[in-house]
Amino acid sequence: VWGAPPAYIDSIRASCVLLTHGHMDHIGAIFSHARAHQLTFGGSSVPTYYVPLEILPLVEAAQKAMTAIDAAGRDDHSLLQMNLVGVTPGQEVVLPFRKLSGVELFVRPFRTTHAGCPSVGYILGTRWRRTELKAAYRGLPGEELRDLARSGVDLKDEVVSEELDVAYTGDTTIDALLTSLGNETATTISSSSDDDVKLENKQSQLYQCHTFLCECTFLDTESQDLARDRGHMHVNDVVRLLKLRVDESSSNMQRIILLHISGRYGASQALASLADAIPPHFHDRVDVAVMSLSGSEKYQELATGGASGEWTVSLLAYVQRKQQQVQEQETAPMTNQLDPVSTLRVDST
């Protein structure tokens, strides 16, 4: 895709795409993505797009229209191939990746609140399935276990363990992230199992994820009410969330990545506002997504030591670098005054 940013180029390989809601800035690129995926893999892989169930008919209609447009002049053959799957909060979706050694990747949608439109966030996790000898048969001689197995006795139990890896809020207000959703029975969407999975409280799961991708659209004081009216988070909401949830001893979050920052703020202004608003003891866990920052300054932050990864800026590294710059500026006049003296001493020797 000529002229596309690196993040989009990387995303072309994705065979599963999770969509939080139907606003154009979040869903508009799926058709170009599906076409680029088709060209890249020659039809051997058809990507699947998971969307809130309420908007599935609209997305299917859009797919039909875009397919017809793409097929024009190609003997009615379209390069736009895609699977669409509707999801609702309470479902667990087992992703159709190849399972190695009993490993499953799954997502659990949770309800969000965004300007009255149907919207969800996602929890992504990993599940391991293994078998172990039942307690009643442990310690028995091998020959006896062999005879029991040959006689048809079931000697093993299946042990299931899981880890919650990533939570992604999509666009939302803080309300959905604080309100308890209660216990729900989740239907597992999988070719291998139709069992119902009893899910614990969604918000408890949300804060058990290692990485939390959280929207933070508005940063200035004047936009506090605007953030709520438009169904978004303000940086003060993020601070409240950190204090109420992430500071809890039961929280497992190790990294919070802020994204969806409004383009009204330049990169320097955005980072400075975040550093001022977020308490210092959270700085070592908070990163900012580079693609959410506006202007060319965002790449300067990567180049000057603020990066904690290829696509994020560490808030702690940003603050430390700014402090170092201030110290250098404060000592610069003193250094300039001493330079001539130092030169004379060197010359005199």
Helices and strands as residue ranges (DSSP letters): H 6-11, E 16-18, H 24-27, H 30-41, E 48-52, G 53-55, H 56-71, E 83-87, E 92-94, E 103-111, E 120-133, G 135-137, H 142-150, E 156-168, H 175-178, E 184-189, E 196-199, H 202-206, E 211-215, G 221-223, H 224-229, H 235-241, I 242-246, E 255-259, H 267-277, G 280-285, E 286-289, G 290-292, H 297-303, E 312-314, H 315-348
